Amino acid sequence: MDQWENFVDDKDAAARAAWATIKLSEVGTRAVALDRVAALAGLPADETARLVRLAWRDQVDVRAGMIHLDLDSGRPRRYQVEAGGQRVGGGRGCGVDMYLVALALGKPVHVTATCPATGAPITADITAERVERVEPPTAVVAIVTDDYDITGGPDRTDAEICSQQPFFATPDAAAGWVAAHPEGRLVPVRDFHTEARRMVERLESPLR
């Protein structure tokens, strides 16, 4: 049985294809060969192409065996992310994305955000191994789900997931979010790194 047949729907496959594209394109800063993305995702090339188009719609161009990913939506950013003094990433993003950018690049990133409840600035230095620094140290990341479905395209993903998963300056500042998301959870910014690494390990694990 072909490994692809183990997938009953697109959700998990799209997550694998999206992660492979983000990692190998260095967060959209370079074009990447479709075959390389498919190999890392463990999926057929034609399915990989279909899934990245499904996830990013007009933000991705797949042609001549190459994937060109444009993550800059032109809309206001929720986070400013720098690596080596250069701005990386784009679009609106969510708290979880900040860890994934560091893991994709394999080098330190500096993240600046604003607490949506208090307006307080939040900064974090995140590497591929850990969170080196976070200010204020009480900052938390809000998590609405551990089961991501990005097949609805970037606008739907942002509305249902990304916009719902910000950094808050303190757990108390997130009280309104907790009331609105009774099934969600808050994780200290410093502690979520372990979960982010496990997420990546799952996305890169061999298919069974």
Secondary structure as UniProt FT lines:
FT   HELIX           3..6
FT   HELIX           11..24
FT   TURN            25..29
FT   STRAND          32..33
FT   HELIX           34..41
FT   HELIX           45..56
FT   HELIX           57..59
FT   STRAND          60..63
FT   TURN            64..65
FT   STRAND          66..69
FT   STRAND          79..83
FT   TURN            84..85
FT   STRAND          86..87
FT   HELIX           95..105
FT   STRAND          109..114
FT   TURN            116..118
FT   STRAND          121..126
FT   STRAND          131..135
FT   TURN            137..138
FT   STRAND          140..143
FT   TURN            151..152
FT   HELIX           154..160
FT   HELIX           162..164
FT   STRAND          167..168
FT   HELIX           172..174
FT   HELIX           175..180
FT   TURN            182..183
FT   STRAND          185..188
FT   TURN            189..191
FT   HELIX           192..204
//
